């Protein structure tokens, strides 16, 4: 597939377009990137009087996904929230879950997935909300954590290298574009892998970053670019991805463990080496630019995936109309 075709496919894909809903919600709530907690980051960061930050995040899930793969939905309820905290340079401390189901039997695999992930990552579920008389299966999960140093979504700068770090030790889940790298892992490994982000933040090695969420590398790079007021050039030939994978699918896929980090050039080699030491694939896949476009490059060819000035995505970046009018 040519790079222009990949860009066109991504621009129209539901996994990418779904994030446009965020702008509708923030507008209705009157929120901007200058609001308390700085919406647009992976978690709200609230400064603590004695230093450091409290972190808060939450996720809800597509009902069709929960119905199709309930155990994995439960696992993801924990995993994606912990990734949000890690992406901020923090450590998760506690989780709450909110589940709706027609009956206890329908809820059970979701709860089992939640329990399994809580045990694997070593973060307790401390409460939540349960309704076993709902018309359909639904799930939402929230998390709190703490950080001594932050990784922000608003600090990437032109000239930075864009590093993708992804755990390729896994396999695809059925149907949806979800890569699962958490099965059968040795005790403590998953929590240690997430702890690496806090170590990088506290060492001052990362300027900005986000976890790779729904929308994949493409959508996440767009969110990071818009929040930071820059663009990114991404070289498809440098993507760490499973052998034989369609690049268009990988660019929109949820990789289970994945982060995009904007790193100053002198720190890039050390950042990649720290991931490699834990068996995690990491590579500089591109660079931050002074524009507003996400450009995909494939050999001599290039195509624009998205320009957030022409079409705002989260509408939370410094160059968007919402920010200028705030």
N, C-alpha and C positions, 0 to 999 in steps of 0.2 A: 504494500500500500504506500502510495506517495505521501509526502509530508503534508501537502495541501489537502488530501483526502482525510488524513488523520485529524488535522485541525478542524475541518468541516464536521466530521463525525463527532468530535468532542464538543464542539460548540452547540450542537443540537441534542446532546445526550441528556436524559433525565437526571443522571447522577450529578451532572454539572449544573443543570438548570434549577435543581431543587434548592440550591443555596440562595437563589434569588428571593426566596421566602423570608430570609433573615432581614433584608432591607425593609420589607413591608411591615414586619413586626417592630423593628427599631423606630421607624417613622411614626407608627401608631403610638408607641410609648414615649416618643419625644427624646429618644436616646441618641447620643453621638459618641464619637471616640473620646470626647472629653468628659463624658459622664462618669460617675463613680464606678470604679472597677474596670474602666476603659473597655467597653464593649468592642469586640473585634479580636480580642485575645482569646486563647483557648480556655482560659479560666479568668474569673474576676479576681484581681489582686488588691487586697485591702491592707494598707500598712499597719503593722503592730507597733504600739508605743515604745516597746523595748528594742525594736529593730526587726527586720524581716517582714514577711507578708503572710496573711491568711489567704488561702486560695479556695474558690468555690466554682464548681462546674456541674452541669447536668446534661443528660442526653435522653432523648426519646427516640423510638424506633418505628420504622415503617411497618404498619400492621401486616402487610403481605409478607414481609421478611419474618416477623415473629411467628406468624401462622405456618410458614413454610419450613422453618428451621428453629424451633423453639428452644432447644438446648443451647445452640450456638448464640441465639439472641440473648439468652441469659448470661452466657459467658461474655459476650460483647458488652452487655450492660456494665460489667465491671471493667473490662479491658479498655474500652474507649475512654471512660472517665479517668482511669489511672494514666492513660496516655496524655490526656489533656493537662493533668497536673504535672506530669513529667516534662511536657513541652514548655511549660512555664519555668522550668528549673526547680520544680518542687517535689515533695514527697507526700503521697496520699496518706491520710490518717484514718478515715472512716467513710463508709458508704451507706446510703439509704436507698431502698427500692420501692417503686410504686407499680403494682401489678393489677390488671383487670382481666378477668377470665369468666367464662360461663359457669365453670365448676372447678373443683379441686383437681380433678384428673387432667383437665386442660392446662392448669397452671403448673403442674408438677414438673414437667421437663424444663420449663423456664426457671423455676426455683432451683432445680438441680444444677443447671448451668451457672446460675449466680453463685451457688454454694461452691461449686468446683473452682471457679475463677477466684473467689475470695480466698480459698485455701491455697491455691497455686501462687497467688501474688502476696499472700500474707497480710491482707488488708481486711478488717472485719466489717461485716454488714451489721449495723447497729439499730436498725428499725426501718420503718417505712409505712406504706399504706397497702391494704389488700382489699379487693372487691371481687368475690367469687360469684357474683350474680349479674355480671356485665354481659352485654350482647356479643362481645367479641374479645379476643385476646390482645392485650396491649401492654407495653412495658415502658417505664421511664426509670432512670437511675440517677442519683445525685452523689456528689463526692466533695469532701473537704480535704485540704492539705495545707502544708506550710512550705515556705521557701526562704532561704537566706539571700539568694541572688536570683534575679529574674532573667528569663529569656523572653523578650517581647516580640509581638507581631509588628511593631511599629518602628523598628530600628534598622531594617536592612538599608544599605546604601550602595549607590553605583560603585562598581569596582569590586564588591564582595563576590566571592565564589559561592555558588549554590550547591550545597552538599545534600545528597539523598542518602539516608541510612535506612536499610530495610533488612529484616530477617528473612532470608530466602529458604530457611529450613522448614518447609511446610508444604501445603497442597491447597488446591482450590476446594471450597465448599460447593455443593451442588447449586446450580442455577444462577444465583446472584454473583456479582464480581467481588467475592470475598476470599482473600488468601488467608489461611489459618496456619500460624506458625507457633501455636502454643501447645500442641498435642504431645504428650509423653515427654515433656521436658524434665530435666533433673531438678530436684527440689532447690529452690532459691534462685534458679537461673533467671526466671522471668522478672522477679523483683530486682535482681542485680542489673539486668539489662536496662530497666527503666531508671535505676539509680544513676546510670552513666550521665543522664542529662543534667541532673543536679551537679554532678562533679564538673561537667564542662562549664556550666553557668558560674559556679563558684571559682573556677580557675580563670574566668574571663576569656574563654576561648571562642565563644559564640556571640555574635552581635544580635542576631534575631532568629526566629524560627517558629514552626508550627508542626503539630503532628499531622501525618497524612491521613485524612479522614475520608468520608464519602465524598466523591469528587476526585479522589486520587491525587497523584502528583500534579496533574494539570489544574484541577480546581484549587488545591492547596497552595500552589505557587501563585495563582491569581489572587487568592485572599491575602497572602503575605505581601505581594506586590502592591495591592491597593492600599492596605493598611500602612505600608511604609512609604507610599508615594513614589514608587519606582517601577521599573519593568524587569523582566527576566528573559534571558536567552537560554533555551534548553536544548542541548545536543542529544538527540535520541540515541546516538551511537554510544553514549556514555551511561545510559540508564542501567543500574543494577536491577536485573529482573530474572525470573526463572527461565531456563532454557526452553525455547520453542514457544514462548508466549507472544501473542499478538501485541505489538507496542500500543495500539490504540486501546486495547482492553487494560493493559497494565497502567497506562496513564490515567485511567479513571477508576482503577480498582482500589478497594480498601485493603491494605497490606498487613493488617493485624499489628505488626510492630513496624512503624515507619515514621521518619521525621525528615522535614526539609529544614536545613539550617543555613543561614546567611553568615558567612565566616570571612574575616579578613584573610587575604592571601597568605600572610606569614604563619597563620594558625591552621591552615587547611590540612596539611600533612599530618599534624599531630591529632587533629579531630578524627580523621579517617582511621588512623592507626589505633586509636582508643576503641573504636567500634570493632575493628578487625581483631583486636585482642580478645573480644568476646564472641567471635565467630559471626559478626554481623557485617553484611556487605555495605560499604560506604564508598562513595565516589563523588568528585566534583562534576556535576552534570551540566553546569552552565555558570552564568554570571549575572549579577544585577546590573541594570542599565539605567540611564537617565530618563528613559521614556515612560510610557504607561502601558506598553504592550507585552504580552507573553508571546514570544517568538519561538517557534519550533524549528530546529535546524536538523537536516539530514544530509550529510555530505555537502554538496554545493547548493542544495535547495533549502528554502526556508518558507515558512508560512505563519501568519498571525493567527493565533488561537483566540485571543481576546484582547481588547483595549479597554481598560476600566474607565478611562476618561470619556470615551465615546459611549460606553455602556456600563454604568456602575454595577458592581456585583454585590458586595455587602453594603455599599454606600457609607462606609465608615472611614475611608481614607482621608488624608489631609487635602487631597486635590479634588474631592468630590463636591458637588453643589451643596450637599447637606453640611459638610464641614465648613465651607466658606460662609454659609448663611447662619451657622450656629452662634 
